[in-house]
Amino acid sequence: EILAPIYERLQDTAAVFTHPQLSWPSDIPERKIDYIFASRDIQVLAAEIPEVVASDHRPYTALLEIGR
């Protein structure tokens, strides 16, 4: 609910995942608390939350392509 205004204007890069990706806590993730949003004119090529325990969150990356 708190993110609704953001979802109205931007796309969540996690939409490319085939199943929910969780990032917190890093040892046994049970919640999605990390996001990468992009404007709708940017294409999301890939996104990943690797199984890495280096912090309290797992890293979250997205590969984006800006239209020409």
Secondary structure, DSSP 8 states (H G I E B T S, - for coil): -TTHHHHHHEEEGGGG-SS----BSSSS--B-----EEETTEEEEEEE-----SSSS---EEEEEE--
